[in-house]
Amino acid sequence: MSKRYYYKKQTLVSLRTVIRFASLGASIMAIFFVVYIFFPIISWNIYFAPVFASSDIAAPIPKTTIVNNVSIGSLLATANPLDHIDYSNAQNWFSGAKVGSGLAKIPSYTISIPKLGIKDAMVATGDYDLDKHLVNYGGTAVPPDKGTAVVFGHSTLPQLFDPGNYKTIFANAYKLKVGDSILVDVGNVVYTYTIYNLSVVEPTDMSVFTQSFDDSYLTIVTCTPPGTTWKRLLIKTRLTKL
């Protein structure tokens, strides 16, 4: 009787399976990376651009050229995950910002924005750590004193908004409009500030720190478009007279 020999191809099949799964994994990672890079642009068109086009928000560039090859390149550069600028420090948000120093008379106060579901968010006057609280920039006024209190806070992609998380607290700030209210609690006394202007500026525009002493003002500063550090959204408010 002749002998029959059988050859198993298990090793070869296993190797092919591993290669296929590795290729699939690499493809998924590549797709994820592309989406991660371009999602800020998508979020701009989905969330911010429609509001921008239909509201009173002023910007340093024409609405018709808000998204073109140059602006997209700039947006991608600032959305680069390898960007090593520490944006948890409010002092890094504006290039070359030099504002007067001096200790504030109170260490903190709170603000509430009913329209965004933000309640009693702490605003610190003594440090610049935006991961722990909002920041009343040193050298600017503190409510309800006359002058302009400049308050910094993080934004991110709108779908990540959490009013209790200081890393996402202003993700929906683009929804605010002229006439909306911001409540400021200083020593258990609540003051109402009303939005009178919204604008988008470059991170080199130092005018945000300008002090106007004819009344009490509060300006909220956050990054925009949501999910990037491309530009700065300024929400300017004024103390409402009762």
C-alpha positions as CSV (number, residue, x, y, z in Angstrom):
1,M,0.0,0.0,0.0
2,S,1.4,3.4,-1.0
3,K,1.8,6.1,1.6
4,R,0.0,9.4,1.2
5,Y,1.5,12.6,2.5
6,Y,-0.6,15.6,3.5
7,Y,0.8,19.1,3.8
8,K,-0.7,21.6,6.1
9,K,-0.9,25.2,4.9
10,Q,-1.9,26.6,8.3
11,T,1.2,28.7,8.8
12,L,0.8,30.4,5.4
13,V,-2.9,31.0,5.9
14,S,-2.2,32.4,9.4
15,L,0.4,34.7,8.0
16,R,-1.9,36.0,5.3
17,T,-4.6,36.6,7.9
18,V,-2.2,38.6,10.0
19,I,-1.2,40.7,7.0
20,R,-4.8,41.4,6.1
21,F,-5.7,42.5,9.6
22,A,-2.6,44.6,9.8
23,S,-3.5,46.3,6.5
24,L,-7.0,46.9,7.7
25,G,-5.8,48.4,11.0
26,A,-3.4,50.7,9.1
27,S,-6.2,51.8,6.8
28,I,-8.5,52.6,9.8
29,M,-5.7,54.5,11.5
30,A,-5.0,56.5,8.4
31,I,-8.7,57.4,8.0
32,F,-8.9,58.4,11.7
33,F,-5.9,60.7,11.3
34,V,-7.3,62.4,8.3
35,V,-10.7,62.9,10.0
36,Y,-8.9,64.2,13.1
37,I,-7.0,66.8,11.1
38,F,-9.9,67.9,8.9
39,F,-12.7,67.8,11.5
40,P,-12.1,71.4,12.7
41,I,-12.9,72.5,9.2
42,I,-16.0,70.4,9.1
43,S,-17.0,71.7,12.5
44,W,-16.5,75.2,11.2
45,N,-19.0,74.7,8.4
46,I,-21.5,72.7,10.5
47,Y,-21.5,74.8,13.7
48,F,-19.9,78.2,13.3
49,A,-20.2,79.3,9.7
50,P,-24.1,79.4,9.6
51,V,-24.2,81.4,12.8
52,F,-21.4,83.6,11.6
53,A,-23.3,84.4,8.3
54,S,-26.6,85.1,10.0
55,S,-25.6,87.0,13.2
56,D,-24.0,90.2,14.3
57,I,-20.6,88.6,14.7
58,A,-17.9,90.8,13.2
59,A,-14.7,89.3,11.8
60,P,-11.3,90.6,10.5
61,I,-11.9,89.0,7.1
62,P,-14.8,89.1,4.7
63,K,-17.5,86.4,5.1
64,T,-17.2,85.4,1.5
65,T,-13.6,84.4,2.0
66,I,-13.8,82.9,5.4
67,V,-12.9,79.5,4.0
68,N,-10.4,79.5,1.2
69,N,-7.1,77.8,0.5
70,V,-5.2,80.3,2.6
71,S,-7.5,80.2,5.6
72,I,-7.8,76.4,5.4
73,G,-4.0,76.2,5.5
74,S,-3.9,78.5,8.5
75,L,-6.6,76.5,10.2
76,L,-4.8,73.2,9.7
77,A,-1.6,74.6,11.0
78,T,-3.3,75.7,14.3
79,A,-5.1,72.4,14.5
80,N,-1.8,70.5,14.3
81,P,-1.7,68.0,17.2
82,L,2.0,68.6,17.4
83,D,1.5,72.2,18.4
84,H,3.4,72.6,21.7
85,I,1.9,75.9,22.9
86,D,0.4,75.5,26.3
87,Y,-3.1,76.9,25.9
88,S,-4.0,76.0,29.4
89,N,-2.1,79.1,30.3
90,A,-4.2,82.2,29.3
91,Q,-1.0,84.2,28.9
92,N,-0.2,82.2,25.8
93,W,-3.4,83.1,24.0
94,F,-2.3,86.5,22.5
95,S,1.1,87.0,21.1
96,G,3.1,89.6,23.0
97,A,0.3,90.5,25.4
98,K,1.6,92.9,28.1
99,V,-1.0,94.0,30.6
100,G,-0.5,95.9,33.8
101,S,0.0,93.9,36.9
102,G,-1.4,94.2,40.4
103,L,-3.3,92.2,42.9
104,A,-7.1,92.1,42.5
105,K,-9.2,93.0,45.6
106,I,-11.0,89.6,45.4
107,P,-9.5,86.2,44.6
108,S,-12.5,84.9,42.6
109,Y,-16.1,85.4,41.6
110,T,-18.6,83.3,39.5
111,I,-20.4,83.8,36.2
112,S,-23.6,82.1,34.9
113,I,-24.8,82.1,31.3
114,P,-28.4,80.8,31.3
115,K,-28.6,80.4,27.5
116,L,-25.6,78.0,27.6
117,G,-26.5,76.1,30.8
118,I,-23.4,77.5,32.6
119,K,-24.0,78.0,36.3
120,D,-21.6,79.5,38.9
121,A,-18.4,79.0,36.9
122,M,-15.5,80.2,38.9
123,V,-13.4,83.0,37.6
124,A,-10.0,83.3,39.3
125,T,-8.1,86.6,39.5
126,G,-4.8,85.3,40.8
127,D,-3.5,82.8,38.3
128,Y,-3.8,81.7,34.6
129,D,-4.7,78.0,34.8
130,L,-7.6,77.6,32.4
131,D,-8.0,73.8,33.1
132,K,-9.1,74.6,36.7
133,H,-11.3,77.7,36.2
134,L,-11.9,80.7,34.1
135,V,-9.4,83.5,34.2
136,N,-9.9,87.2,34.8
137,Y,-6.7,88.4,33.1
138,G,-4.3,90.2,35.4
139,G,-4.3,94.0,35.0
140,T,-7.8,94.2,33.7
141,A,-10.8,95.3,35.8
142,V,-12.8,93.1,38.1
143,P,-16.6,93.3,38.2
144,P,-18.5,95.4,39.1
145,D,-15.7,98.1,39.0
146,K,-15.5,100.5,36.1
147,G,-13.2,99.2,33.4
148,T,-13.1,96.1,31.3
149,A,-12.8,92.7,32.9
150,V,-11.3,90.3,30.4
151,V,-12.3,86.7,31.1
152,F,-10.6,83.7,29.3
153,G,-12.1,80.2,29.0
154,H,-11.5,77.1,26.8
155,S,-13.7,76.0,23.9
156,T,-13.7,72.7,22.0
157,L,-15.8,70.8,19.5
158,P,-19.5,71.6,20.4
159,Q,-20.4,67.9,20.7
160,L,-18.0,67.7,23.6
161,F,-19.6,70.6,25.5
162,D,-19.9,70.1,29.3
163,P,-20.8,73.2,31.3
164,G,-19.1,71.8,34.3
165,N,-15.8,71.1,32.6
166,Y,-13.5,74.1,32.3
167,K,-11.8,72.5,29.3
168,T,-15.0,72.6,27.3
169,I,-17.0,75.3,29.0
170,F,-17.3,77.7,26.1
171,A,-17.7,75.2,23.3
172,N,-21.2,76.6,22.6
173,A,-20.3,80.3,23.0
174,Y,-20.8,80.9,19.3
175,K,-24.6,80.5,20.0
176,L,-24.7,83.7,22.1
177,K,-26.2,86.8,20.5
178,V,-26.5,90.5,21.2
179,G,-29.0,91.0,24.0
180,D,-28.2,87.8,25.9
181,S,-27.4,88.0,29.6
182,I,-24.4,87.0,31.7
183,L,-24.8,86.9,35.5
184,V,-21.9,87.8,37.6
185,D,-21.9,86.9,41.3
186,V,-19.4,88.9,43.4
187,G,-19.7,88.4,47.1
188,N,-23.2,87.0,46.8
189,V,-24.3,90.1,44.9
190,V,-25.5,89.3,41.4
191,Y,-24.9,91.7,38.6
192,T,-26.4,91.4,35.1
193,Y,-24.2,92.1,32.1
194,T,-25.8,92.3,28.6
195,I,-24.0,91.3,25.4
196,Y,-23.7,94.3,23.0
197,N,-21.0,93.1,20.5
198,L,-19.5,89.8,19.2
199,S,-16.4,89.7,17.1
200,V,-13.7,87.4,15.8
201,V,-10.1,88.7,16.0
202,E,-6.6,87.5,15.3
203,P,-4.5,86.3,18.3
204,T,-2.2,89.3,17.7
205,D,-5.0,91.8,18.3
206,M,-4.2,93.4,21.6
207,S,-7.3,95.7,21.6
208,V,-9.1,93.1,23.8
209,F,-7.2,94.4,26.8
210,T,-8.2,98.1,26.2
211,Q,-9.8,99.5,29.3
212,S,-12.9,101.7,29.1
213,F,-13.6,103.4,32.4
214,D,-16.9,105.1,31.5
215,D,-18.8,102.0,32.8
216,S,-18.4,98.4,33.9
217,Y,-17.6,96.0,31.1
218,L,-16.9,92.3,30.8
219,T,-15.4,90.6,27.7
220,I,-15.3,86.8,27.4
221,V,-12.5,85.5,25.2
222,T,-12.4,82.0,23.8
223,C,-10.8,80.2,20.8
224,T,-12.7,79.8,17.5
225,P,-13.7,78.0,15.3
226,P,-14.7,75.4,17.8
227,G,-12.0,72.7,18.2
228,T,-9.1,75.0,17.0
229,T,-6.9,77.8,18.3
230,W,-7.1,79.6,15.0
231,K,-8.7,82.9,16.1
232,R,-10.3,84.5,19.2
233,L,-14.1,85.0,19.7
234,L,-14.8,88.1,21.8
235,I,-18.1,88.4,23.6
236,K,-18.4,92.0,24.9
237,T,-20.9,92.8,27.6
238,R,-21.9,95.8,29.7
239,L,-23.4,96.1,33.1
240,T,-27.1,96.5,32.9
241,K,-28.5,99.5,34.6
242,L,-31.5,98.8,36.8
